[in-house]
């Protein structure tokens, strides 16, 4: 199967679609909606898939009233088979809703009210037992709800195929939650083609969360025993049955394919990496300006948070961040904190004037905002208002003096009241305590893993620390952990990312990794690992990832201490870059966004972005021992770096009319051809 065809199949995750194959024929595809990372996959892919399949593309998912009112526009089905299926199920005691999802691409959605059909749960449990001998305990609410959803899905597909008049139907199911629909459809021998996609194995998540040396023991686990001890054996059986029932089994990365082969006992047929709707993030030629604008807003926050201790130059301050679910080890927060401690030592030892401010954007249980943090922002605003009023008064006196043709006496232009106001403003910035490391009052902060580690390594934001730590813990679990309505840092997540210099995601378990991918399409360098799908993807398709701002930490073949040292060297090397080197690197990072565009994912098999032609091969190659570079160095860089020429070469590499998987008619593709 060609790469483009592989991508067409995976573009159908969770929806029912139809596209003409020829005169009188059509294909039908369904995809099953989920939340979290899979929600991002489906949402960002909707535009590209809808463009290809038109009105023959449908999404299936559960009905939630609060989302229905704001995100879905109800309408009547145009497709006759779908209309009959919806009507038939509604006549038999179900509630099925049909409409358009109000996102880019406006795909059709079919939504099932799970609670309204719960009366039939026992019967459907019996159906599942007869199909695969898997029983679901009564106390597992999620598994029971997913059985209802899967049974409704299989019922709907049966009604559709009964009225499809021989048209082809393709259904893609995501994760074990949607798997019961696949199992029941195959048991009833419905005339559909099925695809099952796992974004992470169920047991793999549990094992990695237990701090087990997962990847070095993949072939040694007693799968049944491990699943049983964690009381998820029935879920594991549902997932494994779905994998083996599907005609085509896919996963999102090479590292997850290895995991799936051992955990689920089937090698994936196709690797289908996740992409993004790059147009959503693209700022054309403005992304550097956006970085400067949003960086200034982060600087305002830092001014308030570190009031009384602002003895570092904000123009020589770098903003780093980590974001995601609060999984201390899986997301790499443990190794990141340890690396920050070592980075702090290196910067102090070399007497660097570069300061690093680090943000942890992770959801956690909190009571409320930290009072000291709120006070800092109030002090900053008060100082700004004071400076603004004195500036207005000063400007008026200066203007009047110039009108009279006089040079004003600078000793008299500020009177005693002005000096008193400014002195009071200065006294208000005095504080005896150190700036807090968290913006919120944490619940059980004595046992919180991040705060406990900060206490152990001694990063308390003291004046001598060159690394300042800031934990932003939002209690609301939301895909965007920041909000423009926040009284502390009024920025959306995308704005915050654009304002930072580097995203750090040294995850141990990350089947794909949307956070570094989002950084890439916004032109922000990032750190990832060779245990994340994104890191493996970049290693495969970019000859020199570091030159393009993708730092890949080896967490698979190195010890934890060696990986920590490698991450420290990446961070220290980044701190040593000049401002011009960082600009060059951001330009290169942003150009990689085409690799992650859904439109091009089917064309990148066997392809590698070449190393940039400019010398040195990566921005760190010409760094001197101190973080500041000389003017002479910048002049030499300007001679050997041509942004337009390099950008055009990269654009041709990814968008060449003769894509890597396209072979001209009459020419046979040789084994190994196009491989770097």
Number of C-alpha atoms within 10 A of each C-alpha: 8 12 19 17 11 17 23 15 20 26 26 30 29 29 28 29 27 22 19 14 11 8 6 8 13 18 20 25 27 28 28 32 24 21 10 9 15 19 14 18 22 25 19 23 24 28 19 18 23 21 12 14 21 18 18 22 27 31 28 26 21 24 18 13 10 8 9 15 10 10 14 20 15 15 12 12 20 10 13 12 17 23 16 17 21 24 15 16 17 13 9 8 11 19 18 21 21 22 21 20 22 13 13 15 18 18 27 28 29 27 25 25 19 22 15 13 17 16 12 11 15 13 10 19 20 14 16 23 13 13 17 15 13 19 16 19 11 9 8 13 11 11 20 20 18 19 26 28 29 27 26 24 26 22 17 24 23 19 21 22 20 15 15 18 11 13 18 20 23 20 28 29 31 24 22 27 23 29 30 28 27 29 25 25 24 20 16 12 10 17 17 20 16 22 26 28 27 25 24 22 21 20 23 20 15 15 17 16 17 11 11 11 12 20 18 10 9 17 13 9 13 10 16 14 11 15 20 12 9 11 12 19 20 18 22 22 19 26 25 20 20 32 29 15 20 21 14 17 22 27 29 24 28 22 23 26 26 16 23 26 14 17 22 22 12 16 17 24 14 21 19 23 23 30 26 26 23 19 13 11 17 15 15 9 9 9 20 19 13 16 21 13 14 19 21 16 17 18 16 16 19 19 19 24 26 22 22 20 19 15 10 14 10 18 11 15 18 18 20 20 21 24 22 17 15 17 16 18 19 19 23 20 24 18 22 21 19 20 23 25 19 21 23 22 15 16 22 17 9 11 12 16 16 21 22 24 18 23 22 21 21 22 20 18 17 18 11 13 18 16 12 16 22 16 14 22 22 15 20 22 15 14 19 12 12 17 15 12 13 16 12 12 15 16 13 13 16 17 14 12 15 12 10 9 9 11 10 15 10 9 7 9 16 14 10 10 9 15 12 11 13 16 11 12 18 12 10 15 17 11 12 7 10 14 25 18 22 19 23 23 15 21 13 9 13 11 11 14 16 18 16 13 16 17 12 11 13 12 20 18 19 14 14 11 18 26 26 22 24 21 19 22 23 21 16 14 12 12 15 14 20 23 18 13 10 10 11 20 19 16 20 15 17 16 21 20 26 23 25 24 22 26 25 27 27 32 26 26 27 26 28 27 21 19 18 24 24 22 26 27 27 29 31 31 29 27 23 30 28 24 26 25 26 30 28 19 20 23 20 17 19 19 17 19 22 22 23 30 27 30 27 25 25 20 22 16 12 12 11 13 13 14 20 24 18 19 28 23 16 20 21 19 18 22 24 23 22 21 16 14 20 20 16 18 23 24 23 25 24 22 20 26 23 22 25 23 20 23 19 16 20 21 21 19 17 14 19 19 23 15 16 19 14 16 14 15 15 21 25 20 12 15 19 15 10 18 22 17 18 11 9 9 13 14 10 11 18 12 10 12 16 13 14 9 11 16 15 11 15 20 14 10 16 20 14 11 9 10 17 20 18 13 11 9 6 6 7 8 12 7 7 8 10 14 10 12
